[in-house]
Amino acid sequence: MPSSDRSAQIGALYQEMILDHYRRPRNKGELERADESVLMKNPLCGDEIGVQVRFDGDVVSDLSFSGRGCSISQASASMMTQLVKGKKLEEVEALRSKFRDMVMGDAQAADDSALGSARALSGVCKFPARVKCALLAWNALETALAKRTE
Ligand code: ZN
C-alpha cells in the first residue's frame, strides 16, 4: 500500500478517535474528595477545562475533567485522564512532556505507544492555532501537580 494511502487511513482513524472522545468523554464530571482542582481557559478558541485530581502518595489515583469548547480541547482532556490515571507523578510528567513534543511536531513522540490514544492528536502540529487547544488539559494538570508539590 502506498504510504500516502496508509497515512490517509491513519488520519481517518485518528479523526474518528477524536470524535469518539468528544462525544463520549471519559472521566468527565465532579471528582469526589479531590486534592487539587484547576480551571484553565484558552481565550483564543473559547475552551475551558477544569481538572480535578486525587493523589495517593506519589500516584495520581484518580482524576476527572469538566469543561466545554472545541472537539480538540475536550477530546484531549478525555484522553489525558485515561492516560495518567493510576500513574506515578514522574511518569505523568514524562507523558506530559512527550505529548507536548508530539503536538509541536516531534515525529518520534508521535510514534511512541506510551501516548496511547492521545496519539490521535498528533496531526494538531500542522495547525498551530489548535496546539493550545490540545495542551489546555495538560497545562491544567501540570498546574495541579505543581500546587501539590508546593
Ligand atoms: Zn479549541
Backbone and ligand atoms as CSV (ligand in chain L), in Angstrom:
chain,resi,resn,atom,element,x,y,z
A,1,MET,N,N,0.849,-1.196,0.000
A,1,MET,CA,C,0.000,0.000,0.000
A,1,MET,C,C,0.888,1.251,0.000
A,2,PRO,N,N,0.634,2.194,-0.901
A,2,PRO,CA,C,1.459,3.420,-0.905
A,2,PRO,C,C,1.362,4.134,0.438
A,3,SER,N,N,2.459,4.777,0.840
A,3,SER,CA,C,2.477,5.357,2.178
A,3,SER,C,C,1.452,6.489,2.317
A,4,SER,N,N,1.119,7.158,1.215
A,4,SER,CA,C,0.137,8.235,1.332
A,4,SER,C,C,-1.251,7.668,1.660
A,5,ASP,N,N,-1.561,6.468,1.115
A,5,ASP,CA,C,-2.827,5.821,1.461
A,5,ASP,C,C,-2.848,5.450,2.936
A,6,ARG,N,N,-1.702,4.927,3.387
A,6,ARG,CA,C,-1.620,4.499,4.777
A,6,ARG,C,C,-1.815,5.703,5.700
A,7,SER,N,N,-1.154,6.820,5.392
A,7,SER,CA,C,-1.287,7.960,6.292
A,7,SER,C,C,-2.702,8.558,6.227
A,8,ALA,N,N,-3.342,8.426,5.067
A,8,ALA,CA,C,-4.727,8.891,4.980
A,8,ALA,C,C,-5.637,8.032,5.854
A,9,GLN,N,N,-5.356,6.709,5.862
A,9,GLN,CA,C,-6.151,5.803,6.707
A,9,GLN,C,C,-5.960,6.112,8.179
A,10,ILE,N,N,-4.686,6.335,8.557
A,10,ILE,CA,C,-4.415,6.668,9.953
A,10,ILE,C,C,-5.096,7.983,10.311
A,11,GLY,N,N,-5.030,8.955,9.396
A,11,GLY,CA,C,-5.688,10.236,9.634
A,11,GLY,C,C,-7.173,10.071,9.878
A,12,ALA,N,N,-7.826,9.217,9.103
A,12,ALA,CA,C,-9.259,8.987,9.271
A,12,ALA,C,C,-9.547,8.288,10.596
A,13,LEU,N,N,-8.696,7.338,10.947
A,13,LEU,CA,C,-8.851,6.629,12.222
A,13,LEU,C,C,-8.690,7.602,13.388
A,14,TYR,N,N,-7.671,8.433,13.317
A,14,TYR,CA,C,-7.421,9.403,14.384
A,14,TYR,C,C,-8.584,10.378,14.514
A,15,GLN,N,N,-9.115,10.819,13.376
A,15,GLN,CA,C,-10.254,11.732,13.390
A,15,GLN,C,C,-11.447,11.092,14.106
A,16,GLU,N,N,-11.636,9.796,13.828
A,16,GLU,CA,C,-12.725,9.046,14.447
A,16,GLU,C,C,-12.523,8.952,15.964
A,17,MET,N,N,-11.268,8.724,16.388
A,17,MET,CA,C,-10.972,8.614,17.824
A,17,MET,C,C,-11.230,9.945,18.538
A,18,ILE,N,N,-10.867,11.040,17.875
A,18,ILE,CA,C,-11.092,12.367,18.470
A,18,ILE,C,C,-12.588,12.608,18.656
A,19,LEU,N,N,-13.354,12.298,17.620
A,19,LEU,CA,C,-14.803,12.497,17.702
A,19,LEU,C,C,-15.428,11.593,18.761
A,20,ASP,N,N,-14.906,10.381,18.885
A,20,ASP,CA,C,-15.431,9.445,19.881
A,20,ASP,C,C,-15.227,9.991,21.302
A,21,HIS,N,N,-14.034,10.505,21.570
A,21,HIS,CA,C,-13.767,11.070,22.909
A,21,HIS,C,C,-14.563,12.354,23.133
A,22,TYR,N,N,-14.783,13.098,22.056
A,22,TYR,CA,C,-15.556,14.340,22.171
A,22,TYR,C,C,-17.019,14.025,22.502
A,23,ARG,N,N,-17.554,13.008,21.833
A,23,ARG,CA,C,-18.969,12.679,22.021
A,23,ARG,C,C,-19.216,11.865,23.293
A,24,ARG,N,N,-18.251,11.014,23.631
A,24,ARG,CA,C,-18.403,10.171,24.824
A,24,ARG,C,C,-17.185,10.370,25.724
A,25,PRO,N,N,-17.084,11.550,26.352
A,25,PRO,CA,C,-15.881,11.853,27.137
A,25,PRO,C,C,-15.700,10.877,28.295
A,26,ARG,N,N,-14.451,10.488,28.536
A,26,ARG,CA,C,-14.123,9.596,29.652
A,26,ARG,C,C,-13.728,10.451,30.858
A,27,ASN,N,N,-14.119,9.992,32.026
A,27,ASN,CA,C,-13.739,10.663,33.282
A,27,ASN,C,C,-14.186,12.123,33.321
A,28,LYS,N,N,-15.364,12.402,32.805
A,28,LYS,CA,C,-15.870,13.762,32.860
A,28,LYS,C,C,-16.864,13.893,34.008
A,29,GLY,N,N,-16.740,14.975,34.774
A,29,GLY,CA,C,-17.667,15.237,35.879
A,29,GLY,C,C,-16.922,15.596,37.140
A,30,GLU,N,N,-17.658,15.686,38.229
A,30,GLU,CA,C,-17.058,16.043,39.515
A,30,GLU,C,C,-16.336,14.839,40.108
A,31,LEU,N,N,-15.176,15.122,40.683
A,31,LEU,CA,C,-14.435,14.070,41.378
A,31,LEU,C,C,-14.640,14.256,42.876
A,32,GLU,N,N,-15.068,13.207,43.541
A,32,GLU,CA,C,-15.228,13.287,44.997
A,32,GLU,C,C,-13.867,13.329,45.673
A,33,ARG,N,N,-13.785,14.089,46.738
A,33,ARG,CA,C,-12.567,14.178,47.558
A,33,ARG,C,C,-11.333,14.516,46.714
A,34,ALA,N,N,-11.468,15.506,45.839
A,34,ALA,CA,C,-10.313,15.921,45.031
A,34,ALA,C,C,-9.318,16.672,45.915
A,35,ASP,N,N,-8.033,16.409,45.701
A,35,ASP,CA,C,-6.988,17.123,46.453
A,35,ASP,C,C,-6.647,18.450,45.795
A,36,GLU,N,N,-6.684,18.481,44.470
A,36,GLU,CA,C,-6.388,19.724,43.751
A,36,GLU,C,C,-7.396,19.896,42.618
A,37,SER,N,N,-7.661,21.160,42.332
A,37,SER,CA,C,-8.611,21.482,41.280
A,37,SER,C,C,-8.119,22.738,40.559
A,38,VAL,N,N,-8.035,22.668,39.245
A,38,VAL,CA,C,-7.515,23.799,38.466
A,38,VAL,C,C,-8.433,24.037,37.272
A,39,LEU,N,N,-8.762,25.303,37.047
A,39,LEU,CA,C,-9.568,25.673,35.884
A,39,LEU,C,C,-8.702,26.501,34.946
A,40,MET,N,N,-8.709,26.146,33.665
A,40,MET,CA,C,-7.922,26.893,32.699
A,40,MET,C,C,-8.733,27.213,31.461
A,41,LYS,N,N,-8.441,28.386,30.904
A,41,LYS,CA,C,-9.167,28.817,29.712
A,41,LYS,C,C,-8.205,29.100,28.571
A,42,ASN,N,N,-8.702,28.882,27.388
A,42,ASN,CA,C,-7.959,29.240,26.183
A,42,ASN,C,C,-8.804,30.282,25.443
A,43,PRO,N,N,-8.547,31.574,25.723
A,43,PRO,CA,C,-9.408,32.622,25.166
A,43,PRO,C,C,-9.383,32.665,23.637
A,44,LEU,N,N,-8.303,32.158,23.026
A,44,LEU,CA,C,-8.192,32.193,21.568
A,44,LEU,C,C,-9.304,31.396,20.903
A,45,CYS,N,N,-9.739,30.322,21.597
A,45,CYS,CA,C,-10.722,29.421,20.992
A,45,CYS,C,C,-12.000,29.377,21.821
A,46,GLY,N,N,-11.941,29.899,23.064
A,46,GLY,CA,C,-13.102,29.842,23.946
A,46,GLY,C,C,-13.206,28.545,24.723
A,47,ASP,N,N,-12.128,27.768,24.779
A,47,ASP,CA,C,-12.160,26.492,25.504
A,47,ASP,C,C,-11.983,26.720,27.002
A,48,GLU,N,N,-12.643,25.871,27.772
A,48,GLU,CA,C,-12.470,25.855,29.227
A,48,GLU,C,C,-12.277,24.418,29.672
A,49,ILE,N,N,-11.281,24.207,30.520
A,49,ILE,CA,C,-11.069,22.869,31.071
A,49,ILE,C,C,-10.780,22.999,32.564
A,50,GLY,N,N,-11.548,22.257,33.355
A,50,GLY,CA,C,-11.243,22.124,34.772
A,50,GLY,C,C,-10.718,20.719,35.008
A,51,VAL,N,N,-9.657,20.601,35.791
A,51,VAL,CA,C,-9.104,19.281,36.094
A,51,VAL,C,C,-9.101,19.093,37.609
A,52,GLN,N,N,-9.620,17.977,38.057
A,52,GLN,CA,C,-9.625,17.647,39.475
A,52,GLN,C,C,-8.824,16.377,39.680
A,53,VAL,N,N,-7.940,16.416,40.660
A,53,VAL,CA,C,-7.010,15.299,40.853
A,53,VAL,C,C,-7.026,14.826,42.305
A,54,ARG,N,N,-6.970,13.530,42.478
A,54,ARG,CA,C,-6.779,12.945,43.812
A,54,ARG,C,C,-5.460,12.171,43.805
A,55,PHE,N,N,-4.706,12.336,44.863
A,55,PHE,CA,C,-3.401,11.686,44.959
A,55,PHE,C,C,-3.427,10.594,46.020
A,56,ASP,N,N,-2.590,9.603,45.787
A,56,ASP,CA,C,-2.320,8.593,46.798
A,56,ASP,C,C,-0.810,8.462,46.837
A,57,GLY,N,N,-0.173,9.118,47.800
A,57,GLY,CA,C,1.287,9.182,47.797
A,57,GLY,C,C,1.750,9.917,46.564
A,58,ASP,N,N,2.633,9.297,45.783
A,58,ASP,CA,C,3.112,9.969,44.565
A,58,ASP,C,C,2.424,9.425,43.310
A,59,VAL,N,N,1.203,8.957,43.507
A,59,VAL,CA,C,0.427,8.421,42.378
A,59,VAL,C,C,-0.832,9.280,42.169
A,60,VAL,N,N,-1.140,9.548,40.901
A,60,VAL,CA,C,-2.422,10.179,40.573
A,60,VAL,C,C,-3.467,9.066,40.644
A,61,SER,N,N,-4.139,8.953,41.785
A,61,SER,CA,C,-5.011,7.791,41.963
A,61,SER,C,C,-6.323,7.951,41.194
A,62,ASP,N,N,-6.760,9.199,41.032
A,62,ASP,CA,C,-7.977,9.409,40.245
A,62,ASP,C,C,-8.006,10.861,39.759
A,63,LEU,N,N,-8.696,11.076,38.662
A,63,LEU,CA,C,-8.853,12.445,38.178
A,63,LEU,C,C,-10.060,12.534,37.262
A,64,SER,N,N,-10.546,13.739,37.103
A,64,SER,CA,C,-11.660,13.963,36.191
A,64,SER,C,C,-11.504,15.339,35.572
A,65,PHE,N,N,-12.297,15.585,34.532
A,65,PHE,CA,C,-12.260,16.914,33.941
A,65,PHE,C,C,-13.682,17.421,33.720
A,66,SER,N,N,-13.781,18.714,33.590
A,66,SER,CA,C,-15.045,19.341,33.240
A,66,SER,C,C,-14.712,20.400,32.207
A,67,GLY,N,N,-15.714,20.898,31.530
A,67,GLY,CA,C,-15.422,21.987,30.604
A,67,GLY,C,C,-16.241,21.943,29.348
A,68,ARG,N,N,-15.917,22.894,28.498
A,68,ARG,CA,C,-16.593,22.977,27.208
A,68,ARG,C,C,-15.636,23.631,26.229
A,69,GLY,N,N,-15.911,23.438,24.970
A,69,GLY,CA,C,-15.036,24.008,23.958
A,69,GLY,C,C,-14.964,23.122,22.745
A,70,CYS,N,N,-13.952,23.338,21.947
A,70,CYS,CA,C,-13.844,22.633,20.674
A,70,CYS,C,C,-13.535,21.147,20.885
A,71,SER,N,N,-13.726,20.371,19.829
A,71,SER,CA,C,-13.532,18.922,19.932
A,71,SER,C,C,-12.093,18.562,20.308
A,72,ILE,N,N,-11.120,19.346,19.834
A,72,ILE,CA,C,-9.718,19.046,20.154
A,72,ILE,C,C,-9.480,19.188,21.657
A,73,SER,N,N,-9.944,20.288,22.236
A,73,SER,CA,C,-9.696,20.536,23.659
A,73,SER,C,C,-10.390,19.486,24.530
A,74,GLN,N,N,-11.619,19.136,24.180
A,74,GLN,CA,C,-12.376,18.196,25.005
A,74,GLN,C,C,-11.864,16.763,24.828
A,75,ALA,N,N,-11.558,16.384,23.607
A,75,ALA,CA,C,-11.028,15.037,23.363
A,75,ALA,C,C,-9.663,14.886,24.021
A,76,SER,N,N,-8.850,15.933,23.966
A,76,SER,CA,C,-7.522,15.868,24.569
A,76,SER,C,C,-7.635,15.675,26.075
A,77,ALA,N,N,-8.580,16.373,26.707
A,77,ALA,CA,C,-8.785,16.231,28.155
A,77,ALA,C,C,-9.223,14.810,28.498
A,78,SER,N,N,-10.141,14.272,27.702
A,78,SER,CA,C,-10.637,12.918,27.938
A,78,SER,C,C,-9.508,11.893,27.799
A,79,MET,N,N,-8.712,12.027,26.750
A,79,MET,CA,C,-7.593,11.108,26.520
A,79,MET,C,C,-6.546,11.251,27.622
A,80,MET,N,N,-6.298,12.482,28.056
A,80,MET,CA,C,-5.314,12.737,29.100
A,80,MET,C,C,-5.697,12.020,30.401
A,81,THR,N,N,-6.979,12.115,30.782
A,81,THR,CA,C,-7.381,11.482,32.045
A,81,THR,C,C,-7.196,9.967,31.975
A,82,GLN,N,N,-7.509,9.378,30.830
A,82,GLN,CA,C,-7.327,7.929,30.676
A,82,GLN,C,C,-5.865,7.538,30.809
A,83,LEU,N,N,-5.020,8.398,30.241
A,83,LEU,CA,C,-3.603,8.076,30.147
A,83,LEU,C,C,-2.898,8.173,31.504
A,84,VAL,N,N,-3.242,9.164,32.314
A,84,VAL,CA,C,-2.446,9.403,33.528
A,84,VAL,C,C,-3.057,8.786,34.789
A,85,LYS,N,N,-4.282,8.329,34.704
A,85,LYS,CA,C,-4.915,7.751,35.889
A,85,LYS,C,C,-4.130,6.532,36.382
A,86,GLY,N,N,-3.768,6.559,37.674
A,86,GLY,CA,C,-3.040,5.444,38.258
A,86,GLY,C,C,-1.534,5.510,38.051
A,87,LYS,N,N,-1.066,6.574,37.402
A,87,LYS,CA,C,0.378,6.689,37.121
A,87,LYS,C,C,1.090,7.497,38.212
A,88,LYS,N,N,2.386,7.201,38.371
A,88,LYS,CA,C,3.210,7.973,39.298
A,88,LYS,C,C,3.470,9.360,38.724
A,89,LEU,N,N,3.744,10.307,39.635
A,89,LEU,CA,C,3.950,11.689,39.209
A,89,LEU,C,C,5.057,11.810,38.167
A,90,GLU,N,N,6.133,11.044,38.338
A,90,GLU,CA,C,7.236,11.173,37.374
A,90,GLU,C,C,6.837,10.616,36.006
A,91,GLU,N,N,6.005,9.583,35.999
A,91,GLU,CA,C,5.511,9.060,34.715
A,91,GLU,C,C,4.582,10.072,34.055
A,92,VAL,N,N,3.752,10.714,34.872
A,92,VAL,CA,C,2.824,11.718,34.355
A,92,VAL,C,C,3.606,12.856,33.706
A,93,GLU,N,N,4.666,13.277,34.379
A,93,GLU,CA,C,5.488,14.367,33.853
A,93,GLU,C,C,6.143,13.954,32.527
A,94,ALA,N,N,6.602,12.715,32.446
A,94,ALA,CA,C,7.219,12.232,31.204
A,94,ALA,C,C,6.190,12.198,30.071
A,95,LEU,N,N,4.967,11.773,30.386
A,95,LEU,CA,C,3.911,11.722,29.368
A,95,LEU,C,C,3.544,13.128,28.911
A,96,ARG,N,N,3.461,14.044,29.859
A,96,ARG,CA,C,3.102,15.424,29.526
A,96,ARG,C,C,4.138,16.032,28.577
A,97,SER,N,N,5.394,15.788,28.897
A,97,SER,CA,C,6.463,16.328,28.068
A,97,SER,C,C,6.455,15.699,26.667
A,98,LYS,N,N,6.175,14.397,26.621
A,98,LYS,CA,C,6.109,13.689,25.346
A,98,LYS,C,C,4.935,14.180,24.494
A,99,PHE,N,N,3.795,14.358,25.162
A,99,PHE,CA,C,2.606,14.843,24.442
A,99,PHE,C,C,2.866,16.231,23.862
A,100,ARG,N,N,3.518,17.069,24.673
A,100,ARG,CA,C,3.837,18.421,24.223
A,100,ARG,C,C,4.760,18.366,22.989
A,101,ASP,N,N,5.796,17.530,23.073
A,101,ASP,CA,C,6.697,17.364,21.922
A,101,ASP,C,C,5.903,16.943,20.684
A,102,MET,N,N,4.980,15.992,20.883
A,102,MET,CA,C,4.210,15.468,19.754
A,102,MET,C,C,3.392,16.568,19.077
A,103,VAL,N,N,2.664,17.377,19.864
A,103,VAL,CA,C,1.824,18.397,19.225
A,103,VAL,C,C,2.660,19.557,18.682
A,104,MET,N,N,3.936,19.613,19.083
A,104,MET,CA,C,4.830,20.598,18.490
A,104,MET,C,C,5.488,20.041,17.220
A,105,GLY,N,N,5.187,18.774,16.881
A,105,GLY,CA,C,5.661,18.235,15.623
A,105,GLY,C,C,6.759,17.194,15.708
A,106,ASP,N,N,7.075,16.705,16.910
A,106,ASP,CA,C,8.125,15.698,17.076
A,106,ASP,C,C,7.614,14.322,16.616
A,107,ALA,N,N,8.191,13.828,15.497
A,107,ALA,CA,C,7.703,12.581,14.888
A,107,ALA,C,C,7.963,11.375,15.782
A,108,GLN,N,N,9.049,11.401,16.533
A,108,GLN,CA,C,9.374,10.282,17.417
A,108,GLN,C,C,8.324,10.148,18.520
A,109,ALA,N,N,7.926,11.282,19.081
A,109,ALA,CA,C,6.896,11.271,20.126
A,109,ALA,C,C,5.574,10.760,19.550
A,110,ALA,N,N,5.276,11.133,18.299
A,110,ALA,CA,C,4.018,10.718,17.662
A,110,ALA,C,C,3.980,9.211,17.434
A,111,ASP,N,N,5.157,8.585,17.427
A,111,ASP,CA,C,5.273,7.142,17.204
A,111,ASP,C,C,5.288,6.357,18.512
A,112,ASP,N,N,5.339,7.044,19.631
A,112,ASP,CA,C,5.549,6.386,20.925
A,112,ASP,C,C,4.233,5.832,21.473
A,113,SER,N,N,4.175,4.507,21.612
A,113,SER,CA,C,2.927,3.879,22.047
A,113,SER,C,C,2.559,4.271,23.477
A,114,ALA,N,N,3.522,4.821,24.235
A,114,ALA,CA,C,3.210,5.248,25.608
A,114,ALA,C,C,2.105,6.298,25.620
A,115,LEU,N,N,1.958,7.015,24.515
A,115,LEU,CA,C,0.937,8.066,24.469
A,115,LEU,C,C,-0.460,7.531,24.159
A,116,GLY,N,N,-0.546,6.240,23.849
A,116,GLY,CA,C,-1.849,5.606,23.668
A,116,GLY,C,C,-2.746,6.348,22.686
A,117,SER,N,N,-4.022,6.468,23.065
A,117,SER,CA,C,-4.991,7.093,22.166
A,117,SER,C,C,-4.692,8.568,21.937
A,118,ALA,N,N,-3.922,9.188,22.839
A,118,ALA,CA,C,-3.609,10.617,22.678
A,118,ALA,C,C,-2.811,10.868,21.402
A,119,ARG,N,N,-2.237,9.809,20.819
A,119,ARG,CA,C,-1.527,9.972,19.545
A,119,ARG,C,C,-2.465,10.422,18.428
A,120,ALA,N,N,-3.756,10.224,18.637
A,120,ALA,CA,C,-4.726,10.684,17.633
A,120,ALA,C,C,-4.623,12.190,17.422
A,121,LEU,N,N,-4.021,12.892,18.384
A,121,LEU,CA,C,-3.907,14.344,18.264
A,121,LEU,C,C,-2.600,14.789,17.620
A,122,SER,N,N,-1.825,13.826,17.104
A,122,SER,CA,C,-0.517,14.184,16.541
A,122,SER,C,C,-0.636,15.144,15.358
A,123,GLY,N,N,-1.760,15.064,14.629
A,123,GLY,CA,C,-1.940,15.923,13.455
A,123,GLY,C,C,-2.119,17.401,13.793
A,124,VAL,N,N,-2.349,17.668,15.085
A,124,VAL,CA,C,-2.573,19.047,15.529
A,124,VAL,C,C,-1.356,19.934,15.226
A,125,CYS,N,N,-0.174,19.310,15.158
A,125,CYS,CA,C,1.050,20.103,14.923
A,125,CYS,C,C,0.988,20.864,13.602
A,126,LYS,N,N,0.126,20.415,12.684
A,126,LYS,CA,C,0.008,21.119,11.396
A,126,LYS,C,C,-0.877,22.357,11.501
A,127,PHE,N,N,-1.524,22.507,12.653
A,127,PHE,CA,C,-2.443,23.637,12.852
A,127,PHE,C,C,-2.060,24.387,14.121
A,128,PRO,N,N,-1.077,25.299,14.005
A,128,PRO,CA,C,-0.528,25.956,15.199
A,128,PRO,C,C,-1.602,26.568,16.110
A,129,ALA,N,N,-2.701,27.052,15.528
A,129,ALA,CA,C,-3.742,27.675,16.348
A,129,ALA,C,C,-4.423,26.661,17.259
A,130,ARG,N,N,-4.358,25.352,16.886
A,130,ARG,CA,C,-5.035,24.324,17.679
A,130,ARG,C,C,-4.141,23.695,18.725
A,131,VAL,N,N,-2.843,24.013,18.683
A,131,VAL,CA,C,-1.919,23.405,19.646
A,131,VAL,C,C,-2.323,23.769,21.072
A,132,LYS,N,N,-2.736,25.022,21.273
A,132,LYS,CA,C,-3.174,25.473,22.609
A,132,LYS,C,C,-4.397,24.690,23.073
A,133,CYS,N,N,-5.292,24.378,22.138
A,133,CYS,CA,C,-6.491,23.593,22.471
A,133,CYS,C,C,-6.073,22.223,23.014
A,134,ALA,N,N,-5.133,21.599,22.321
A,134,ALA,CA,C,-4.704,20.249,22.689
A,134,ALA,C,C,-3.947,20.243,24.012
A,135,LEU,N,N,-3.244,21.340,24.311
A,135,LEU,CA,C,-2.408,21.376,25.513
A,135,LEU,C,C,-3.158,21.855,26.754
A,136,LEU,N,N,-4.362,22.392,26.577
A,136,LEU,CA,C,-5.056,23.040,27.693
A,136,LEU,C,C,-5.209,22.109,28.909
A,137,ALA,N,N,-5.708,20.904,28.690
A,137,ALA,CA,C,-5.931,19.975,29.804
A,137,ALA,C,C,-4.610,19.582,30.457
A,138,TRP,N,N,-3.584,19.409,29.629
A,138,TRP,CA,C,-2.267,19.019,30.158
A,138,TRP,C,C,-1.658,20.158,30.970
A,139,ASN,N,N,-1.885,21.402,30.529
A,139,ASN,CA,C,-1.386,22.547,31.298
A,139,ASN,C,C,-2.119,22.660,32.633
A,140,ALA,N,N,-3.421,22.385,32.621
A,140,ALA,CA,C,-4.190,22.406,33.868
A,140,ALA,C,C,-3.680,21.314,34.813
A,141,LEU,N,N,-3.394,20.159,34.249
A,141,LEU,CA,C,-2.863,19.060,35.063
A,141,LEU,C,C,-1.506,19.439,35.654
A,142,GLU,N,N,-0.659,20.038,34.839
A,142,GLU,CA,C,0.666,20.443,35.308
A,142,GLU,C,C,0.542,21.410,36.487
A,143,THR,N,N,-0.402,22.350,36.371
A,143,THR,CA,C,-0.608,23.318,37.453
A,143,THR,C,C,-1.097,22.610,38.720
A,144,ALA,N,N,-1.978,21.647,38.555
A,144,ALA,CA,C,-2.482,20.891,39.712
A,144,ALA,C,C,-1.341,20.135,40.395
A,145,LEU,N,N,-0.446,19.554,39.597
A,145,LEU,CA,C,0.684,18.823,40.176
A,145,LEU,C,C,1.660,19.771,40.865
A,146,ALA,N,N,1.828,20.945,40.278
A,146,ALA,CA,C,2.745,21.926,40.874
A,146,ALA,C,C,2.198,22.418,42.214
A,147,LYS,N,N,0.871,22.618,42.304
A,147,LYS,CA,C,0.260,23.025,43.563
A,147,LYS,C,C,0.487,21.954,44.625
A,148,ARG,N,N,0.409,20.726,44.169
A,148,ARG,CA,C,0.570,19.594,45.063
A,148,ARG,C,C,1.968,19.568,45.688
A,149,THR,N,N,2.994,19.865,44.904
A,149,THR,CA,C,4.366,19.723,45.405
A,149,THR,C,C,4.895,21.021,46.030
A,150,GLU,N,N,4.058,22.065,46.047
A,150,GLU,CA,C,4.493,23.327,46.651
A,150,GLU,C,C,4.782,23.166,48.132
L,1,ZN,ZN,ZN,-10.105,24.898,20.963
